[in-house]
Amino acid sequence: MPITDVAKYLNVEGVIIGTTSRGSPAEKAKLRGTERVAQGRIKIGDIIVAIDG
């Protein structure tokens, strides 16, 4: 299931982090991406709900 479908299914208000690249600003900020764990389950990554800027 695509991450956008997971967000809709879980009624998430925000953006779920799908993946982070090694050395990226997201990794440096310690954001965690979504991953598939034991038995095919999905462990949802961090969710961004606001940006301070």
Distance bins in CASP14 RR format, pairs under 12 A and 6 or more apart:
PFRMAT RR
TARGET T0000
AUTHOR 0000-0000-0000
RMODE 2
METHOD distances of the structure
MODEL  1
1 7 0 0 0 0 0 1 0 0 0 0 0
1 8 0 0 0 0 1 0 0 0 0 0 0
1 9 1 0 0 1 0 0 0 0 0 0 0
1 10 0 0 0 0 0 1 0 0 0 0 0
1 16 0 0 0 0 0 1 0 0 0 0 0
1 34 0 0 0 0 0 1 0 0 0 0 0
1 36 0 0 0 0 0 1 0 0 0 0 0
1 40 0 0 0 0 0 1 0 0 0 0 0
1 41 0 0 0 0 0 1 0 0 0 0 0
1 42 1 0 0 1 0 0 0 0 0 0 0
1 44 0 0 0 0 0 1 0 0 0 0 0
2 8 0 0 0 0 1 0 0 0 0 0 0
2 9 0 0 0 0 0 1 0 0 0 0 0
2 16 0 0 0 0 0 1 0 0 0 0 0
2 18 0 0 0 0 1 0 0 0 0 0 0
2 34 0 0 0 0 0 1 0 0 0 0 0
2 42 0 0 0 0 0 1 0 0 0 0 0
3 9 0 0 0 0 0 1 0 0 0 0 0
3 10 0 0 0 0 0 1 0 0 0 0 0
3 12 0 0 0 0 1 0 0 0 0 0 0
3 14 0 0 0 0 0 1 0 0 0 0 0
3 15 0 0 0 0 1 0 0 0 0 0 0
3 16 1 0 1 0 0 0 0 0 0 0 0
3 17 0 0 0 0 1 0 0 0 0 0 0
3 18 1 0 1 0 0 0 0 0 0 0 0
3 19 0 0 0 0 1 0 0 0 0 0 0
3 33 0 0 0 0 1 0 0 0 0 0 0
3 34 1 0 1 0 0 0 0 0 0 0 0
3 35 0 0 0 0 0 1 0 0 0 0 0
3 36 0 0 0 0 0 1 0 0 0 0 0
3 42 0 0 0 0 1 0 0 0 0 0 0
3 44 0 0 0 0 1 0 0 0 0 0 0
3 45 0 0 0 0 1 0 0 0 0 0 0
3 47 0 0 0 0 0 1 0 0 0 0 0
4 10 0 0 0 0 0 1 0 0 0 0 0
4 12 0 0 0 0 1 0 0 0 0 0 0
4 14 0 0 0 0 0 1 0 0 0 0 0
4 15 0 0 0 0 1 0 0 0 0 0 0
4 16 0 0 0 0 1 0 0 0 0 0 0
4 18 0 0 0 0 1 0 0 0 0 0 0
4 34 0 0 0 0 0 1 0 0 0 0 0
5 12 0 0 0 0 0 1 0 0 0 0 0
5 16 0 0 0 0 0 1 0 0 0 0 0
5 34 0 0 0 0 0 1 0 0 0 0 0
5 42 0 0 0 0 0 1 0 0 0 0 0
6 12 1 0 0 1 0 0 0 0 0 0 0
6 15 0 0 0 0 0 1 0 0 0 0 0
6 16 1 0 0 1 0 0 0 0 0 0 0
6 17 0 0 0 0 0 1 0 0 0 0 0
6 18 0 0 0 0 1 0 0 0 0 0 0
6 34 1 0 0 1 0 0 0 0 0 0 0
6 36 0 0 0 0 0 1 0 0 0 0 0
6 41 0 0 0 0 0 1 0 0 0 0 0
6 42 1 0 0 1 0 0 0 0 0 0 0
6 43 0 0 0 0 0 1 0 0 0 0 0
6 44 1 0 0 1 0 0 0 0 0 0 0
6 45 0 0 0 0 0 1 0 0 0 0 0
6 47 0 0 0 0 0 1 0 0 0 0 0
7 13 0 0 0 0 1 0 0 0 0 0 0
7 14 1 0 0 1 0 0 0 0 0 0 0
7 15 1 0 0 1 0 0 0 0 0 0 0
7 16 1 0 1 0 0 0 0 0 0 0 0
7 17 0 0 0 0 0 1 0 0 0 0 0
7 18 0 0 0 0 1 0 0 0 0 0 0
7 34 0 0 0 0 1 0 0 0 0 0 0
7 42 0 0 0 0 0 1 0 0 0 0 0
7 44 0 0 0 0 1 0 0 0 0 0 0
7 45 0 0 0 0 0 1 0 0 0 0 0
7 47 0 0 0 0 1 0 0 0 0 0 0
7 48 0 0 0 0 0 1 0 0 0 0 0
7 49 0 0 0 0 0 1 0 0 0 0 0
8 14 0 0 0 0 0 1 0 0 0 0 0
8 16 0 0 0 0 0 1 0 0 0 0 0
9 16 0 0 0 0 0 1 0 0 0 0 0
9 42 0 0 0 0 0 1 0 0 0 0 0
9 44 0 0 0 0 0 1 0 0 0 0 0
10 16 0 0 0 0 1 0 0 0 0 0 0
10 34 0 0 0 0 0 1 0 0 0 0 0
10 42 0 0 0 0 0 1 0 0 0 0 0
10 44 1 0 0 1 0 0 0 0 0 0 0
10 45 0 0 0 0 0 1 0 0 0 0 0
10 47 0 0 0 0 1 0 0 0 0 0 0
11 47 0 0 0 0 0 1 0 0 0 0 0
12 34 0 0 0 0 0 1 0 0 0 0 0
12 44 0 0 0 0 1 0 0 0 0 0 0
12 45 0 0 0 0 0 1 0 0 0 0 0
12 46 0 0 0 0 0 1 0 0 0 0 0
12 47 1 0 0 1 0 0 0 0 0 0 0
12 48 0 0 0 0 0 1 0 0 0 0 0
12 49 0 0 0 0 1 0 0 0 0 0 0
13 47 0 0 0 0 1 0 0 0 0 0 0
13 48 0 0 0 0 0 1 0 0 0 0 0
13 49 1 0 0 1 0 0 0 0 0 0 0
13 50 0 0 0 0 0 1 0 0 0 0 0
14 44 0 0 0 0 0 1 0 0 0 0 0
14 45 0 0 0 0 0 1 0 0 0 0 0
14 46 0 0 0 0 0 1 0 0 0 0 0
14 47 1 0 1 0 0 0 0 0 0 0 0
14 48 1 0 0 1 0 0 0 0 0 0 0
14 49 1 0 1 0 0 0 0 0 0 0 0
14 50 0 0 0 0 1 0 0 0 0 0 0
14 51 0 0 0 0 0 1 0 0 0 0 0
15 26 0 0 0 0 0 1 0 0 0 0 0
15 31 0 0 0 0 0 1 0 0 0 0 0
15 33 0 0 0 0 0 1 0 0 0 0 0
15 34 0 0 0 0 0 1 0 0 0 0 0
15 44 0 0 0 0 0 1 0 0 0 0 0
15 45 0 0 0 0 0 1 0 0 0 0 0
15 46 0 0 0 0 1 0 0 0 0 0 0
15 47 1 0 0 1 0 0 0 0 0 0 0
15 48 1 0 1 0 0 0 0 0 0 0 0
15 49 0 0 0 0 1 0 0 0 0 0 0
15 50 0 0 0 0 0 1 0 0 0 0 0
15 51 0 0 0 0 1 0 0 0 0 0 0
16 31 0 0 0 0 0 1 0 0 0 0 0
16 32 0 0 0 0 0 1 0 0 0 0 0
16 33 0 0 0 0 1 0 0 0 0 0 0
16 34 1 0 0 1 0 0 0 0 0 0 0
16 35 0 0 0 0 0 1 0 0 0 0 0
16 42 0 0 0 0 0 1 0 0 0 0 0
16 43 0 0 0 0 0 1 0 0 0 0 0
16 44 1 0 1 0 0 0 0 0 0 0 0
16 45 1 0 0 1 0 0 0 0 0 0 0
16 46 1 0 0 1 0 0 0 0 0 0 0
16 47 1 0 1 0 0 0 0 0 0 0 0
16 48 0 0 0 0 1 0 0 0 0 0 0
16 49 0 0 0 0 0 1 0 0 0 0 0
17 24 0 0 0 0 0 1 0 0 0 0 0
17 26 1 0 0 1 0 0 0 0 0 0 0
17 27 0 0 0 0 0 1 0 0 0 0 0
17 29 0 0 0 0 0 1 0 0 0 0 0
17 30 0 0 0 0 0 1 0 0 0 0 0
17 31 1 0 1 0 0 0 0 0 0 0 0
17 32 1 0 0 1 0 0 0 0 0 0 0
17 33 1 0 1 0 0 0 0 0 0 0 0
17 34 1 0 0 1 0 0 0 0 0 0 0
17 35 0 0 0 0 0 1 0 0 0 0 0
17 43 0 0 0 0 0 1 0 0 0 0 0
17 44 0 0 0 0 1 0 0 0 0 0 0
17 45 1 0 1 0 0 0 0 0 0 0 0
17 46 1 0 1 0 0 0 0 0 0 0 0
17 47 1 0 0 1 0 0 0 0 0 0 0
17 48 1 0 0 1 0 0 0 0 0 0 0
17 49 0 0 0 0 0 1 0 0 0 0 0
18 26 0 0 0 0 1 0 0 0 0 0 0
18 31 0 0 0 0 1 0 0 0 0 0 0
18 32 0 0 0 0 1 0 0 0 0 0 0
18 33 1 0 1 0 0 0 0 0 0 0 0
18 34 1 0 1 0 0 0 0 0 0 0 0
18 35 0 0 0 0 1 0 0 0 0 0 0
18 36 0 0 0 0 0 1 0 0 0 0 0
18 42 0 0 0 0 0 1 0 0 0 0 0
18 43 0 0 0 0 0 1 0 0 0 0 0
18 44 0 0 0 0 1 0 0 0 0 0 0
18 45 1 0 0 1 0 0 0 0 0 0 0
18 46 0 0 0 0 1 0 0 0 0 0 0
18 47 0 0 0 0 0 1 0 0 0 0 0
18 48 0 0 0 0 0 1 0 0 0 0 0
19 26 0 0 0 0 1 0 0 0 0 0 0
19 27 0 0 0 0 0 1 0 0 0 0 0
19 31 0 0 0 0 1 0 0 0 0 0 0
19 32 0 0 0 0 1 0 0 0 0 0 0
19 33 1 0 1 0 0 0 0 0 0 0 0
19 34 1 0 0 1 0 0 0 0 0 0 0
19 35 0 0 0 0 1 0 0 0 0 0 0
19 36 0 0 0 0 0 1 0 0 0 0 0
19 45 0 0 0 0 1 0 0 0 0 0 0
19 46 0 0 0 0 0 1 0 0 0 0 0
20 26 1 0 1 0 0 0 0 0 0 0 0
20 27 1 0 1 0 0 0 0 0 0 0 0
20 28 0 0 0 0 1 0 0 0 0 0 0
20 29 0 0 0 0 1 0 0 0 0 0 0
20 30 0 0 0 0 1 0 0 0 0 0 0
20 31 1 0 1 0 0 0 0 0 0 0 0
20 32 1 0 0 1 0 0 0 0 0 0 0
20 33 1 0 1 0 0 0 0 0 0 0 0
20 34 0 0 0 0 1 0 0 0 0 0 0
20 35 0 0 0 0 0 1 0 0 0 0 0
20 45 0 0 0 0 1 0 0 0 0 0 0
20 46 0 0 0 0 1 0 0 0 0 0 0
21 27 1 0 0 1 0 0 0 0 0 0 0
21 28 0 0 0 0 0 1 0 0 0 0 0
21 31 0 0 0 0 0 1 0 0 0 0 0
21 33 0 0 0 0 0 1 0 0 0 0 0
22 28 0 0 0 0 0 1 0 0 0 0 0
23 29 0 0 0 0 0 1 0 0 0 0 0
23 30 0 0 0 0 0 1 0 0 0 0 0
23 31 0 0 0 0 0 1 0 0 0 0 0
24 30 0 0 0 0 0 1 0 0 0 0 0
24 31 0 0 0 0 1 0 0 0 0 0 0
24 33 0 0 0 0 0 1 0 0 0 0 0
25 31 0 0 0 0 1 0 0 0 0 0 0
26 32 0 0 0 0 1 0 0 0 0 0 0
26 33 0 0 0 0 1 0 0 0 0 0 0
26 45 0 0 0 0 0 1 0 0 0 0 0
26 46 0 0 0 0 1 0 0 0 0 0 0
26 48 0 0 0 0 1 0 0 0 0 0 0
27 33 0 0 0 0 1 0 0 0 0 0 0
27 46 0 0 0 0 0 1 0 0 0 0 0
29 46 0 0 0 0 1 0 0 0 0 0 0
29 48 0 0 0 0 0 1 0 0 0 0 0
29 51 0 0 0 0 0 1 0 0 0 0 0
30 45 0 0 0 0 0 1 0 0 0 0 0
30 46 0 0 0 0 1 0 0 0 0 0 0
31 45 0 0 0 0 1 0 0 0 0 0 0
31 46 1 0 1 0 0 0 0 0 0 0 0
31 47 0 0 0 0 1 0 0 0 0 0 0
31 48 0 0 0 0 1 0 0 0 0 0 0
32 43 0 0 0 0 1 0 0 0 0 0 0
32 44 0 0 0 0 1 0 0 0 0 0 0
32 45 1 0 1 0 0 0 0 0 0 0 0
32 46 1 0 1 0 0 0 0 0 0 0 0
32 47 0 0 0 0 0 1 0 0 0 0 0
32 48 0 0 0 0 0 1 0 0 0 0 0
33 42 0 0 0 0 0 1 0 0 0 0 0
33 43 0 0 0 0 1 0 0 0 0 0 0
33 44 0 0 0 0 1 0 0 0 0 0 0
33 45 1 0 1 0 0 0 0 0 0 0 0
33 46 1 0 0 1 0 0 0 0 0 0 0
33 47 0 0 0 0 0 1 0 0 0 0 0
33 48 0 0 0 0 0 1 0 0 0 0 0
34 41 0 0 0 0 0 1 0 0 0 0 0
34 42 1 0 0 1 0 0 0 0 0 0 0
34 43 1 0 0 1 0 0 0 0 0 0 0
34 44 1 0 1 0 0 0 0 0 0 0 0
34 45 1 0 1 0 0 0 0 0 0 0 0
34 46 0 0 0 0 1 0 0 0 0 0 0
34 47 0 0 0 0 1 0 0 0 0 0 0
35 41 0 0 0 0 1 0 0 0 0 0 0
35 42 1 0 0 1 0 0 0 0 0 0 0
35 43 1 0 1 0 0 0 0 0 0 0 0
35 44 0 0 0 0 1 0 0 0 0 0 0
35 45 1 0 0 1 0 0 0 0 0 0 0
35 46 0 0 0 0 0 1 0 0 0 0 0
36 42 1 0 1 0 0 0 0 0 0 0 0
36 43 1 0 0 1 0 0 0 0 0 0 0
36 44 0 0 0 0 0 1 0 0 0 0 0
36 45 0 0 0 0 0 1 0 0 0 0 0
37 43 1 0 1 0 0 0 0 0 0 0 0
37 44 0 0 0 0 0 1 0 0 0 0 0
37 45 0 0 0 0 0 1 0 0 0 0 0
END
